[in-house]
Amino acid sequence: MKAIMYLSVVLLMAGCTDDNSEAVYGKKSGLPVNCRAYVQVVIDSYRARIHSAEDSFAGLERNCGINGAAWKDNREK
């Protein structure tokens, strides 16, 4: 029974579209538009020692947290 429920959930989730399934960058600005792209920019800037861990986490929360700006459709037209 649990296996059937698990399989059902997996199949339902597989059919959903996800705006974060691939990194998206603005056509004009080149800046990250969705969370997948933003997270990679944050990781790269942290590893390059451009930003501290505190600043990196603050930016992640602001942009990709529960009410983050990157969850909206910000794609440039």
N, C-alpha and C positions, 0 to 999 in steps of 0.2 A: 504494500500500500504506500509506504513512504517513497519507494522507488518511483512509483507512478506519479506521485505528487511532485517529486523533485524533477522528473523528466518534463512534466507539464510546465513547471515554472521556467525551466531552461528553454523550452520551445517558445513560450510566450515572450521571454526576454529577447530571444534571437530575432523575433519578428519586429521588434521595436526599432525605430530609427534613433540614432544618437547624434546630436550636434557635435559631440566631442569624439567621434569615432576616428577623426583625423585632425591633425593640426591645421588651423586656418589662420592665415595672415592677411591683413588689409591689402587690397590691390594697390592703393596709392601710398599708404604709409609704411607698409611692411611690418607693422606692429602686430602682435598676437591679438586675435579676435576671440578665440574660445579658450577654455581652460586647458585643454591639451597643449596648445601652443604656448600659453602663458607659463604653465608649469615648467616646460622645457627651457624657456628663457630664464626663469628664476634659478633653475638648477645650474645652467651654464654660467650665469652671472655670479652665483655663489662660489662655484668651483674656481672661477677666475679671480676670486677675492675682490669683486667689485662691490658686493653687498654683504653685510653680516647675516648670520642666521636669523637674528631678531628682525631685521628689515625684510628679509626674504619671507619669513612666516607672516609678517604683518601684511605684506603685499598679496600673498596667497589668500589670506583670510578676506581681505578687502575685495579682491577680484573673483575668487573662486570659492569663497565661503558660502554659507547657507543663503545669504542674500547678496552674493557677489555680482558685480557688474558684468562679468564675462558669461554669465548664464543667459543673459538676454541675447537676442539676435542683433549683434552689432556689426554685421557684415556691411561693408561699404557697397553701395549700389553702383 
